[in-house]
Each structure stands twice: as structure tokens, then as C-alpha cells.
Amino acid sequence: ANTEVGKLLSAEAEFDPEKAAAMKAKAESKSKPEKLPYAEPNAFGMKISKGKKGASKDYFMFAEAFEPYTVEGPEGDKLREEGMIDADPNGNGLCSLAEIDTFVLKRLLSKYPNTGKG
């Protein structure tokens, strides 16, 4: 291969530790992710930042609609059982993509009713 990495990996090339170290340092300097503002873990255990470099308002509204299903204990168990009944209207114990789509839409509309204002 004619790339620097390809040349390093080819059987014909001699290993140059200084060149390899320089290439590694260059690659590592490019791969460091930009730090986002600190975020507390949500009910799903994910740390998601708000604001310009974080998730959108729509994401947080979506997550808020489903966070009650993450509650541990009898209250959460009851919500999840009710959710499964809502998501599996034919009661076969399986949820098709169409059934999940309908469940999500109904849940979002119950949380955020369509007011016709936008």
C-alpha cells in the first residue's frame, strides 16, 4: 500500500520506531473528543448534555415521555406491564414494528397533545 500505515505494515519496509511514535501521536491528537458540558445521568443511565453541543429539546421531551417506564420496583413493573399490553394489542406476546410505532405515537400524543399550534 502507498499510505504511510501501509508502508509500515508491509513486509518489505523496515520498522522505524521514531516514525511510528510520531504517527501514533498525530493520530491520538486528532481523535480526542471535544468535552461537552457535564451532564447528570438520566433514568436510562446515559449522560446527555443540553445546549448547543448536546441533545436537542425534542430528544429530552421524547425521553421524558418514556422515563416513567424505567422506575424500579412494583410501580415500574405495573407501568411496563400496562405498556406491553398497549404495545401488543393482539396479545400474541410479540410486538411488530407497526405495533411499536403505534405505541410510541400514542404515548407521545398522550404526553404532548396536538394543539394545532405548530
MMTF fields as JSON, N, C-alpha, C and O atoms, coordinates in Angstrom:
{
  "mmtfVersion": "1.0.0",
  "mmtfProducer": "UNKNOWN",
  "numBonds": 471,
  "numAtoms": 472,
  "numGroups": 118,
  "numChains": 1,
  "numModels": 1,
  "chainsPerModel": [1],
  "groupsPerChain": [118],
  "chainIdList": ["A"],
  "bondAtomList": [4, 2, 8, 6, 12, 10, 16, 14, 20, 18, 24, 22, 28, 26, 32, 30, 36, 34, 40, 38, 44, 42, 48, 46, 52, 50, 56, 54, 60, 58, 64, 62, 68, 66, 72, 70, 76, 74, 80, 78, 84, 82, 88, 86, 92, 90, 96, 94, 100, 98, 104, 102, 108, 106, 112, 110, 116, 114, 120, 118, 124, 122, 128, 126, 132, 130, 136, 134, 140, 138, 144, 142, 148, 146, 152, 150, 156, 154, 160, 158, 164, 162, 168, 166, 172, 170, 176, 174, 180, 178, 184, 182, 188, 186, 192, 190, 196, 194, 200, 198, 204, 202, 208, 206, 212, 210, 216, 214, 220, 218, 224, 222, 228, 226, 232, 230, 236, 234, 240, 238, 244, 242, 248, 246, 252, 250, 256, 254, 260, 258, 264, 262, 268, 266, 272, 270, 276, 274, 280, 278, 284, 282, 288, 286, 292, 290, 296, 294, 300, 298, 304, 302, 308, 306, 312, 310, 316, 314, 320, 318, 324, 322, 328, 326, 332, 330, 336, 334, 340, 338, 344, 342, 348, 346, 352, 350, 356, 354, 360, 358, 364, 362, 368, 366, 372, 370, 376, 374, 380, 378, 384, 382, 388, 386, 392, 390, 396, 394, 400, 398, 404, 402, 408, 406, 412, 410, 416, 414, 420, 418, 424, 422, 428, 426, 432, 430, 436, 434, 440, 438, 444, 442, 448, 446, 452, 450, 456, 454, 460, 458, 464, 462, 468, 466],
  "bondOrderList": [1, 1, 1, 1, 1, 1, 1, 1, 1, 1, 1, 1, 1, 1, 1, 1, 1, 1, 1, 1, 1, 1, 1, 1, 1, 1, 1, 1, 1, 1, 1, 1, 1, 1, 1, 1, 1, 1, 1, 1, 1, 1, 1, 1, 1, 1, 1, 1, 1, 1, 1, 1, 1, 1, 1, 1, 1, 1, 1, 1, 1, 1, 1, 1, 1, 1, 1, 1, 1, 1, 1, 1, 1, 1, 1, 1, 1, 1, 1, 1, 1, 1, 1, 1, 1, 1, 1, 1, 1, 1, 1, 1, 1, 1, 1, 1, 1, 1, 1, 1, 1, 1, 1, 1, 1, 1, 1, 1, 1, 1, 1, 1, 1, 1, 1, 1, 1],
  "groupList": [{"groupName": "ALA", "atomNameList": ["N", "CA", "C", "O"], "elementList": ["N", "C", "C", "O"], "formalChargeList": [0, 0, 0, 0], "bondAtomList": [1, 0, 2, 1, 3, 2], "bondOrderList": [1, 1, 2], "singleLetterCode": "A", "chemCompType": "L-PEPTIDE LINKING"}, {"groupName": "ASN", "atomNameList": ["N", "CA", "C", "O"], "elementList": ["N", "C", "C", "O"], "formalChargeList": [0, 0, 0, 0], "bondAtomList": [1, 0, 2, 1, 3, 2], "bondOrderList": [1, 1, 2], "singleLetterCode": "N", "chemCompType": "L-PEPTIDE LINKING"}, {"groupName": "THR", "atomNameList": ["N", "CA", "C", "O"], "elementList": ["N", "C", "C", "O"], "formalChargeList": [0, 0, 0, 0], "bondAtomList": [1, 0, 2, 1, 3, 2], "bondOrderList": [1, 1, 2], "singleLetterCode": "T", "chemCompType": "L-PEPTIDE LINKING"}, {"groupName": "GLU", "atomNameList": ["N", "CA", "C", "O"], "elementList": ["N", "C", "C", "O"], "formalChargeList": [0, 0, 0, 0], "bondAtomList": [1, 0, 2, 1, 3, 2], "bondOrderList": [1, 1, 2], "singleLetterCode": "E", "chemCompType": "L-PEPTIDE LINKING"}, {"groupName": "VAL", "atomNameList": ["N", "CA", "C", "O"], "elementList": ["N", "C", "C", "O"], "formalChargeList": [0, 0, 0, 0], "bondAtomList": [1, 0, 2, 1, 3, 2], "bondOrderList": [1, 1, 2], "singleLetterCode": "V", "chemCompType": "L-PEPTIDE LINKING"}, {"groupName": "GLY", "atomNameList": ["N", "CA", "C", "O"], "elementList": ["N", "C", "C", "O"], "formalChargeList": [0, 0, 0, 0], "bondAtomList": [1, 0, 2, 1, 3, 2], "bondOrderList": [1, 1, 2], "singleLetterCode": "G", "chemCompType": "PEPTIDE LINKING"}, {"groupName": "LYS", "atomNameList": ["N", "CA", "C", "O"], "elementList": ["N", "C", "C", "O"], "formalChargeList": [0, 0, 0, 0], "bondAtomList": [1, 0, 2, 1, 3, 2], "bondOrderList": [1, 1, 2], "singleLetterCode": "K", "chemCompType": "L-PEPTIDE LINKING"}, {"groupName": "LEU", "atomNameList": ["N", "CA", "C", "O"], "elementList": ["N", "C", "C", "O"], "formalChargeList": [0, 0, 0, 0], "bondAtomList": [1, 0, 2, 1, 3, 2], "bondOrderList": [1, 1, 2], "singleLetterCode": "L", "chemCompType": "L-PEPTIDE LINKING"}, {"groupName": "SER", "atomNameList": ["N", "CA", "C", "O"], "elementList": ["N", "C", "C", "O"], "formalChargeList": [0, 0, 0, 0], "bondAtomList": [1, 0, 2, 1, 3, 2], "bondOrderList": [1, 1, 2], "singleLetterCode": "S", "chemCompType": "L-PEPTIDE LINKING"}, {"groupName": "PHE", "atomNameList": ["N", "CA", "C", "O"], "elementList": ["N", "C", "C", "O"], "formalChargeList": [0, 0, 0, 0], "bondAtomList": [1, 0, 2, 1, 3, 2], "bondOrderList": [1, 1, 2], "singleLetterCode": "F", "chemCompType": "L-PEPTIDE LINKING"}, {"groupName": "ASP", "atomNameList": ["N", "CA", "C", "O"], "elementList": ["N", "C", "C", "O"], "formalChargeList": [0, 0, 0, 0], "bondAtomList": [1, 0, 2, 1, 3, 2], "bondOrderList": [1, 1, 2], "singleLetterCode": "D", "chemCompType": "L-PEPTIDE LINKING"}, {"groupName": "PRO", "atomNameList": ["N", "CA", "C", "O"], "elementList": ["N", "C", "C", "O"], "formalChargeList": [0, 0, 0, 0], "bondAtomList": [1, 0, 2, 1, 3, 2], "bondOrderList": [1, 1, 2], "singleLetterCode": "P", "chemCompType": "L-PEPTIDE LINKING"}, {"groupName": "MET", "atomNameList": ["N", "CA", "C", "O"], "elementList": ["N", "C", "C", "O"], "formalChargeList": [0, 0, 0, 0], "bondAtomList": [1, 0, 2, 1, 3, 2], "bondOrderList": [1, 1, 2], "singleLetterCode": "M", "chemCompType": "L-PEPTIDE LINKING"}, {"groupName": "TYR", "atomNameList": ["N", "CA", "C", "O"], "elementList": ["N", "C", "C", "O"], "formalChargeList": [0, 0, 0, 0], "bondAtomList": [1, 0, 2, 1, 3, 2], "bondOrderList": [1, 1, 2], "singleLetterCode": "Y", "chemCompType": "L-PEPTIDE LINKING"}, {"groupName": "ILE", "atomNameList": ["N", "CA", "C", "O"], "elementList": ["N", "C", "C", "O"], "formalChargeList": [0, 0, 0, 0], "bondAtomList": [1, 0, 2, 1, 3, 2], "bondOrderList": [1, 1, 2], "singleLetterCode": "I", "chemCompType": "L-PEPTIDE LINKING"}, {"groupName": "ARG", "atomNameList": ["N", "CA", "C", "O"], "elementList": ["N", "C", "C", "O"], "formalChargeList": [0, 0, 0, 0], "bondAtomList": [1, 0, 2, 1, 3, 2], "bondOrderList": [1, 1, 2], "singleLetterCode": "R", "chemCompType": "L-PEPTIDE LINKING"}, {"groupName": "CYS", "atomNameList": ["N", "CA", "C", "O"], "elementList": ["N", "C", "C", "O"], "formalChargeList": [0, 0, 0, 0], "bondAtomList": [1, 0, 2, 1, 3, 2], "bondOrderList": [1, 1, 2], "singleLetterCode": "C", "chemCompType": "L-PEPTIDE LINKING"}],
  "groupTypeList": [0, 1, 2, 3, 4, 5, 6, 7, 7, 8, 0, 3, 0, 3, 9, 10, 11, 3, 6, 0, 0, 0, 12, 6, 0, 6, 0, 3, 8, 6, 8, 6, 11, 3, 6, 7, 11, 13, 0, 3, 11, 1, 0, 9, 5, 12, 6, 14, 8, 6, 5, 6, 6, 5, 0, 8, 6, 10, 13, 9, 12, 9, 0, 3, 0, 9, 3, 11, 13, 2, 4, 3, 5, 11, 3, 5, 10, 6, 7, 15, 3, 3, 5, 12, 14, 10, 0, 10, 11, 1, 5, 1, 5, 7, 16, 8, 7, 0, 3, 14, 10, 2, 9, 4, 7, 6, 15, 7, 7, 8, 6, 13, 11, 1, 2, 5, 6, 5],
  "groupIdList": [1, 2, 3, 4, 5, 6, 7, 8, 9, 10, 11, 12, 13, 14, 15, 16, 17, 18, 19, 20, 21, 22, 23, 24, 25, 26, 27, 28, 29, 30, 31, 32, 33, 34, 35, 36, 37, 38, 39, 40, 41, 42, 43, 44, 45, 46, 47, 48, 49, 50, 51, 52, 53, 54, 55, 56, 57, 58, 59, 60, 61, 62, 63, 64, 65, 66, 67, 68, 69, 70, 71, 72, 73, 74, 75, 76, 77, 78, 79, 80, 81, 82, 83, 84, 85, 86, 87, 88, 89, 90, 91, 92, 93, 94, 95, 96, 97, 98, 99, 100, 101, 102, 103, 104, 105, 106, 107, 108, 109, 110, 111, 112, 113, 114, 115, 116, 117, 118],
  "secStructList": [7, 7, 1, 2, 2, 2, 2, 2, 2, 1, 6, 6, 1, 7, 7, 7, 2, 2, 2, 2, 2, 2, 2, 2, 2, 2, 2, 2, 2, 2, 2, 7, 7, 7, 7, 7, 7, 7, 7, 7, 5, 7, 6, 6, 1, 7, 5, 7, 7, 5, 1, 6, 6, 1, 5, 7, 2, 2, 2, 2, 2, 2, 2, 2, 2, 2, 4, 4, 4, 4, 7, 7, 1, 2, 2, 2, 2, 2, 2, 2, 2, 2, 2, 2, 2, 2, 2, 7, 6, 6, 7, 1, 1, 7, 7, 7, 2, 2, 2, 2, 2, 2, 2, 2, 2, 2, 2, 2, 2, 2, 2, 1, 7, 7, 7, 1, 7, 7],
  "xCoordList": [0.845, 0.0, 0.881, 1.999, 0.381, 1.183, 0.905, 1.403, 0.132, -0.093, 1.026, 1.746, 1.176, 2.211, 2.0, 2.95, 0.755, 0.457, 0.729, 1.289, 0.339, 0.582, 2.05, 2.456, 2.862, 4.307, 4.865, 5.747, 4.338, 4.791, 4.44, 5.205, 3.271, 2.797, 3.335, 3.243, 3.893, 4.346, 5.574, 6.368, 5.714, 6.817, 8.152, 9.207, 8.109, 9.337, 9.906, 11.097, 9.1, 9.55, 10.261, 9.941, 11.239, 11.903, 11.165, 10.674, 11.086, 10.369, 11.206, 12.371, 10.603, 11.264, 10.49, 9.42, 10.992, 10.249, 9.927, 8.86, 10.827, 10.574, 9.419, 8.553, 9.409, 8.33, 7.004, 5.971, 7.018, 5.801, 5.269, 4.062, 6.155, 5.73, 5.134, 4.144, 5.736, 5.216, 3.832, 2.941, 3.659, 2.354, 1.297, 0.16, 1.668, 0.732, 0.322, -0.86, 1.288, 0.993, 0.071, -0.851, 0.312, -0.523, -1.959, -2.916, -2.099, -3.431, -4.164, -5.358, -3.472, -4.107, -4.531, -5.56, -3.759, -4.121, -5.387, -6.129, -5.641, -6.838, -8.072, -9.194, -7.877, -9.018, -9.621, -10.602, -9.085, -9.635, -10.958, -10.994, -12.038, -13.336, -13.393, -12.762, -14.153, -14.348, -15.186, -16.183, -14.78, -15.51, -16.823, -16.859, -17.902, -19.212, -19.455, -18.814, -20.372, -20.694, -21.137, -21.73, -20.85, -21.191, -22.692, -23.48, -23.08, -24.498, -24.707, -23.894, -25.774, -26.159, -26.739, -27.374, -26.532, -27.142, -28.675, -29.229, -29.34, -30.802, -31.274, -30.465, -32.568, -33.132, -32.631, -32.692, -32.139, -31.606, -30.124, -29.518, -29.523, -28.112, -27.189, -25.973, -27.749, -26.935, -26.696, -27.6, -25.483, -25.147, -25.274, -24.439, -26.323, -26.573, -26.641, -27.454, -25.78, -25.707, -26.805, -27.298, -27.173, -28.127, -27.353, -26.151, -28.047, -27.429, -26.915, -27.244, -26.092, -25.625, -24.892, -25.076, -24.073, -23.304, -23.913, -23.328, -25.053, -25.701, -26.928, -27.069, -27.802, -29.014, -30.046, -29.996, -30.97, -31.999, -33.117, -33.243, -33.897, -35.075, -36.015, -36.61, -36.149, -37.011, -36.56, -37.388, -35.24, -34.739, -35.196, -35.703, -35.013, -35.365, -36.869, -37.294, -37.665, -39.119, -39.469, -40.313, -38.819, -39.057, -38.682, -39.461, -37.493, -37.024, -37.929, -38.198, -38.4, -39.275, -40.582, -41.138, -41.064, -42.31, -42.168, -43.15, -40.948, -40.745, -39.985, -39.866, -39.475, -38.74, -39.564, -38.998, -40.859, -41.617, -41.511, -41.643, -41.275, -41.159, -39.857, -39.694, -38.935, -37.645, -37.63, -36.64, -38.695, -38.753, -38.624, -39.273, -37.78, -37.61, -38.658, -39.105, -39.038, -39.99, -41.373, -41.567, -42.351, -43.706, -44.37, -45.09, -44.132, -44.746, -44.25, -45.041, -42.943, -42.369, -42.809, -43.087, -42.87, -43.334, -44.742, -45.037, -45.613, -47.005, -47.058, -47.802, -46.268, -46.244, -45.754, -46.313, -44.72, -44.2, -45.198, -45.324, -45.911, -46.937, -48.048, -48.506, -48.478, -49.509, -48.991, -49.723, -47.72, -47.117, -47.067, -47.305, -46.76, -46.718, -48.11, -48.257, -49.112, -50.489, -50.844, -51.465, -50.446, -50.715, -49.932, -50.438, -48.695, -47.845, -48.158, -47.751, -48.874, -49.199, -50.715, -51.241, -51.421, -52.882, -53.5, -54.609, -52.812, -53.394, -53.016, -53.477, -52.186, -51.889, -51.087, -51.166, -50.31, -49.548, -48.175, -47.405, -47.868, -46.594, -45.437, -44.298, -45.72, -44.702, -45.169, -46.369, -44.243, -44.599, -43.956, -42.732, -44.777, -44.261, -43.796, -44.095, -43.074, -42.622, -43.819, -43.776, -44.876, -46.081, -46.728, -47.197, -46.75, -47.333, -46.494, -47.039, -45.174, -44.29, -44.46, -44.526, -44.531, -44.724, -46.006, -46.013, -47.085, -48.369, -48.275, -48.794, -47.622, -47.445, -46.681, -47.094, -45.57, -44.756, -45.562, -45.548, -46.258, -47.063, -48.146, -48.333, -48.857, -49.914, -49.328, -49.919, -48.171, -47.532, -47.122, -47.334, -46.547, -46.13, -47.336, -47.303, -48.402, -49.595, -50.303, -50.913, -50.228, -50.842, -50.029, -50.589, -48.725, -47.84, -47.852, -47.829, -47.888, -47.841, -48.986, -48.762, -50.21, -51.35, -51.131, -50.53, -51.633, -51.534, -52.536, -53.749, -52.0, -52.874, -53.176, -53.99, -52.517, -52.733, -52.012, -52.28, -51.092, -50.39, -48.967, -48.132, -48.69, -47.349, -46.748, -45.617],
  "yCoordList": [-1.183, 0.0, 1.233, 1.207, 2.304, 3.52, 4.517, 5.642, 4.131, 5.032, 4.835, 3.837, 5.782, 5.655, 4.401, 3.677, 4.153, 2.962, 1.708, 0.739, 1.725, 0.581, 0.276, -0.886, 1.332, 1.135, 0.543, -0.315, 1.014, 0.479, -0.997, -1.777, -1.372, -2.741, -3.703, -4.919, -3.172, -4.073, -4.844, -4.354, -6.038, -6.916, -6.38, -6.737, -5.533, -5.022, -3.843, -3.553, -3.168, -1.963, -2.318, -3.298, -1.483, -1.634, -0.8, 0.285, -1.302, -0.616, 0.557, 0.388, 1.74, 2.941, 3.373, 3.964, 3.1, 3.405, 4.886, 5.233, 5.761, 7.209, 7.63, 8.402, 7.12, 7.452, 6.881, 7.543, 5.66, 5.042, 5.841, 6.056, 6.281, 7.069, 8.405, 8.863, 9.027, 10.306, 10.127, 10.953, 9.035, 8.778, 8.498, 8.955, 7.751, 7.444, 8.718, 8.92, 9.576, 10.838, 11.712, 12.333, 11.763, 12.565, 12.031, 12.803, 10.711, 10.094, 10.324, 10.621, 10.191, 10.39, 11.832, 12.086, 12.78, 14.189, 14.538, 15.435, 13.849, 14.11, 13.417, 13.867, 12.326, 11.514, 11.894, 11.275, 12.871, 13.238, 13.978, 15.003, 13.471, 14.127, 15.439, 15.595, 16.358, 17.631, 17.396, 16.675, 18.002, 17.815, 18.589, 19.765, 17.902, 18.526, 18.962, 18.452, 19.897, 20.295, 19.084, 18.148, 19.108, 17.988, 17.745, 18.69, 16.492, 16.126, 15.017, 14.096, 15.097, 14.039, 12.876, 13.094, 11.646, 10.507, 10.575, 10.925, 10.244, 10.218, 8.856, 8.039, 8.61, 7.351, 6.148, 5.016, 6.395, 5.316, 5.085, 4.185, 5.902, 5.779, 6.478, 6.305, 7.267, 7.959, 9.398, 10.052, 9.892, 11.283, 12.049, 11.915, 12.85, 13.575, 15.062, 15.506, 15.814, 17.253, 17.985, 17.536, 19.121, 20.007, 21.124, 21.284, 21.881, 23.069, 22.851, 21.871, 23.798, 23.855, 22.585, 22.133, 22.014, 20.826, 19.55, 18.477, 19.635, 18.467, 18.066, 18.419, 17.332, 16.849, 17.968, 18.96, 17.792, 18.794, 18.73, 17.764, 19.767, 19.822, 18.659, 18.07, 18.33, 17.221, 15.9, 15.088, 15.684, 14.459, 14.372, 13.339, 15.466, 15.448, 15.272, 14.622, 15.848, 15.655, 14.184, 13.605, 13.589, 12.188, 11.295, 10.431, 11.506, 10.682, 10.834, 9.861, 12.05, 12.311, 11.523, 11.108, 11.32, 10.579, 9.104, 8.462, 8.57, 7.141, 6.85, 5.69, 7.875, 7.653, 6.973, 6.195, 7.222, 6.52, 4.998, 4.307, 4.477, 3.03, 2.472, 1.257, 3.354, 2.907, 2.81, 2.357, 3.222, 3.186, 1.749, 0.844, 1.549, 0.204, -0.04, 0.889, -1.292, -1.667, -1.93, -1.944, -2.141, -2.512, -1.472, -1.831, -0.185, 0.864, 0.78, 0.862, 0.616, 0.474, -0.809, -0.828, -1.889, -3.17, -3.027, -3.515, -2.346, -2.167, -1.331, -1.657, -0.254, 0.587, -0.2, -0.081, -0.996, -1.785, -2.844, -3.097, -3.469, -4.443, -3.77, -4.302, -2.596, -1.851, -1.422, -1.453, -1.022, -0.628, -1.784, -1.6, -2.965, -4.143, -4.456, -4.815, -4.322, -4.549, -3.535, -3.883, -2.274, -1.236, -1.487, -1.248, -1.969, -2.174, -3.476, -3.648, -4.39, -5.696, -5.884, -6.715, -5.109, -5.143, -6.501, -6.797, -7.321, -8.625, -9.695, -10.831, -9.348, -10.245, -11.483, -12.477, -11.455, -12.642, -12.694, -13.626, -11.704, -11.69, -11.153, -11.139, -10.713, -10.131, -8.761, -8.532, -7.865, -6.525, -6.296, -6.302, -6.098, -5.803, -4.353, -3.58, -3.992, -2.617, -1.664, -0.564, -2.088, -1.259, -1.063, 0.03, -2.124, -2.008, -1.093, -0.298, -1.204, -0.331, 1.114, 2.028, 1.317, 2.665, 3.284, 4.446, 2.513, 2.995, 3.284, 4.298, 2.41, 2.609, 3.902, 4.701, 4.104, 5.31, 6.556, 7.534, 6.527, 7.677, 7.992, 9.153, 6.974, 7.198, 7.744, 8.623, 7.227, 7.696, 9.166, 9.956, 9.525, 10.914, 11.852, 12.956, 11.405, 12.25, 12.392, 13.427, 11.363, 11.49, 12.435, 13.141, 12.448, 13.332, 14.748, 15.716, 14.867, 16.175, 16.241, 16.008, 16.555, 16.591, 17.581, 18.641, 17.204, 18.067, 19.206, 18.997, 20.409, 21.571, 22.302, 23.225, 21.886, 22.531, 23.865, 24.638, 24.148, 25.427, 25.295, 26.165, 24.236, 24.162, 22.86, 22.708],
  "zCoordList": [0.0, 0.0, 0.0, 0.514, -0.572, -0.677, 0.434, 0.392, 1.41, 2.544, 3.554, 3.502, 4.472, 5.494, 6.341, 6.638, 6.724, 7.524, 6.712, 7.224, 5.463, 4.592, 4.457, 4.465, 4.33, 4.235, 5.518, 5.487, 6.662, 7.945, 8.086, 8.653, 7.563, 7.722, 6.675, 6.845, 5.598, 4.537, 4.997, 5.801, 4.484, 4.874, 4.364, 4.889, 3.356, 2.755, 3.529, 3.413, 4.301, 4.998, 6.29, 6.963, 6.61, 7.901, 8.921, 8.609, 10.137, 11.2, 11.711, 12.073, 11.737, 12.259, 13.494, 13.356, 14.703, 15.931, 16.088, 16.596, 15.663, 15.788, 14.892, 15.304, 13.666, 12.736, 13.228, 13.12, 13.766, 14.292, 15.481, 15.591, 16.366, 17.529, 17.094, 17.664, 16.086, 15.588, 14.969, 15.17, 14.208, 13.588, 14.657, 14.542, 15.691, 16.773, 17.499, 17.78, 17.805, 18.493, 17.651, 18.181, 16.353, 15.451, 15.426, 15.482, 15.341, 15.315, 16.631, 16.624, 17.755, 19.06, 19.266, 19.892, 18.754, 18.937, 18.164, 18.566, 17.072, 16.273, 16.832, 16.599, 17.569, 17.965, 19.313, 19.726, 20.006, 21.305, 21.102, 20.42, 21.685, 21.515, 22.293, 23.338, 21.759, 22.438, 23.684, 23.646, 24.776, 26.026, 25.982, 25.618, 26.36, 26.441, 27.875, 28.794, 28.078, 29.446, 30.266, 29.73, 31.548, 32.417, 32.408, 32.383, 32.428, 32.457, 33.47, 33.563, 34.217, 35.16, 34.366, 33.334, 34.825, 34.138, 34.223, 35.266, 33.137, 33.152, 33.647, 34.087, 33.578, 34.073, 33.283, 33.761, 32.078, 31.258, 31.54, 30.957, 32.443, 32.787, 31.816, 31.885, 30.911, 29.915, 30.343, 30.863, 30.126, 30.405, 29.097, 28.203, 28.994, 27.758, 28.071, 28.881, 27.421, 27.662, 26.923, 25.888, 27.479, 26.825, 26.152, 26.364, 25.355, 24.772, 23.377, 22.709, 22.95, 21.576, 21.128, 19.998, 21.995, 21.619, 22.175, 22.02, 22.808, 23.38, 22.58, 21.409, 23.225, 22.564, 22.442, 23.169, 21.52, 21.262, 22.309, 23.063, 22.322, 23.203, 22.873, 23.776, 21.602, 21.183, 21.795, 22.205, 21.857, 22.475, 23.93, 24.366, 24.679, 26.09, 26.301, 27.256, 25.414, 25.504, 25.229, 25.914, 24.231, 23.891, 25.07, 25.472, 25.621, 26.739, 27.949, 28.654, 28.192, 29.347, 29.247, 30.264, 28.035, 27.845, 28.236, 28.607, 28.154, 28.415, 29.709, 30.101, 30.372, 31.619, 32.709, 33.478, 32.817, 33.865, 33.773, 34.783, 32.579, 32.402, 32.988, 33.091, 33.37, 33.902, 35.422, 35.997, 36.077, 37.538, 38.024, 37.5, 39.031, 39.588, 40.665, 41.337, 40.816, 41.843, 41.281, 40.066, 42.186, 41.766, 40.865, 39.933, 41.137, 40.311, 38.868, 37.928, 38.699, 37.364, 36.687, 35.488, 37.47, 36.913, 36.344, 35.253, 37.105, 36.664, 35.382, 34.457, 35.328, 34.118, 32.905, 31.814, 33.097, 31.974, 31.521, 30.323, 32.463, 32.081, 31.285, 30.274, 31.745, 31.012, 29.638, 28.649, 29.594, 28.323, 27.345, 26.151, 27.836, 26.964, 26.42, 25.251, 27.254, 26.791, 25.707, 24.703, 25.916, 24.911, 23.614, 22.518, 23.754, 22.582, 21.846, 20.696, 22.492, 21.898, 21.894, 22.635, 21.055, 21.101, 20.753, 21.196, 19.977, 19.646, 20.672, 20.571, 21.652, 22.763, 22.421, 23.142, 21.336, 20.976, 21.657, 21.423, 22.493, 23.208, 22.398, 22.865, 21.189, 20.307, 19.84, 19.685, 19.62, 19.132, 17.775, 17.649, 16.777, 15.444, 15.413, 16.323, 14.38, 14.219, 14.144, 14.695, 13.467, 13.36, 14.735, 15.054, 15.543, 16.884, 17.772, 18.537, 17.673, 18.454, 17.993, 18.815, 16.689, 16.142, 16.687, 17.092, 16.698, 17.219, 18.712, 19.179, 19.462, 20.905, 21.186, 22.026, 20.482, 20.69, 20.338, 21.085, 19.217, 18.801, 19.828, 20.192, 20.298, 21.3, 22.597, 23.225, 23.001, 24.237, 24.102, 25.022, 22.978, 22.772, 22.703, 23.247, 22.031, 21.942, 23.286, 23.559, 24.125, 25.453, 26.334, 27.173, 26.147, 26.921, 26.372, 27.132, 25.056, 24.382, 23.362, 22.174, 23.809, 22.886, 21.741, 21.913, 20.584, 19.411, 19.557, 19.55, 19.689, 19.887, 18.58, 18.554, 17.495, 16.212, 16.103, 15.183, 17.036, 17.027, 16.49, 16.734, 15.776, 15.21, 15.192, 14.731]
}
